[in-house]
């Protein structure tokens, strides 16, 4: 028995283990995944409706918010609306914020409504309403799906079901931020960007007794949700204009204004049918408007009075070279002296009839009419050609008349 164990031990000692060298195989090539083309964001113009429009279902979540600080209110009673993402023509377009006066004194502005319902975004645009609260569509109500335009690539909503607002500027596309109904989307503008779901908006009721107005909201995020990984808990004003005016963490301006439905909306100031459009016939600066300074029918209070025989401005008068029918004198032809030892005198300009002289030129500036010059008669020329003072001529004339009377008396 002992001998058998010795033989087995000797056999095991003679066994050699041969290790095959490892092959240096190249790593497998990376799998190429085509990234979706970037979404072309644009700005849309929508006239805010009165009362809630019908809801639509969208398969894509709205992009992250944009930074649009409001300017000072232009007049008392103005309400800041927008900006927010609006589903228009098969894509998300940025609705620019603006100050507006309510169409009626009893109307108030309600922010847009976003709801994640099993992967579909139920969207209702912002609108004017007579009620301070909004009732969302019940779950059993069918909401038609509004398909995206061809070529549009977005991100599906990532987050729990319920009402939400878009993520802060610079966040991962598709992440949604749960929020109470009626929360303005601008409350997340000053929050840090997020990379995964987890940030929420919570209501903060005033601590003043007998006052339950919601003046602030709390932006809460656990660790690991934002890009920095730090937890977040900040108080933000619940008013849209106050929240949009806070300094942002990531400055993401609104998209550039592109081709939208603004030019085709009758309420747009640049629309040809808008009363404030400068090209509209009813606009005061339109050339055909009666109040326009250059209108033909508008009287000119600064025009100088014209001569009695002057023709109206703009009417063609007779050519200077042709005599008028009412002119008694033919035009004087220029002539030169044949035996002039010196240089030839300049030709005398033709005489223009009085009617043609009084007519002002259409292109000449309006001024006082020039004085009308009447040529002297032959008798006046002969009288002026006599030498001597006027008293001598009168005394000679009286002497001739006295001689004639004496001659008649002698006869």
Secondary structure by P-SEA (a helix, b strand, c coil): caaaaaaaaaaaaabbbbbcccccccccccbbbbcccccccbbbbbcccccccbbbbbccccccbbbbbbccccccccccccccccccccbbbbbbbbbbccccccbbbbcbbbbbccccccccccccccccccccccccbbbbbbcccccbbbbcccccccbbbbccccccccbbbbbccccccccccccccccccccbbbbbcccccccccccbbbbbbccccccccbbbbbbbbccaaaaaaccccccccccccccccccccccccccccccccccccccccccccccccccccccccccccccccccccccccccccccccccccccbbbbbbcccccccccccccccccccccccccccccccccbbbbbbcaaaaaaaaccccaaaaaaaaaaaaaaaaaaaaac
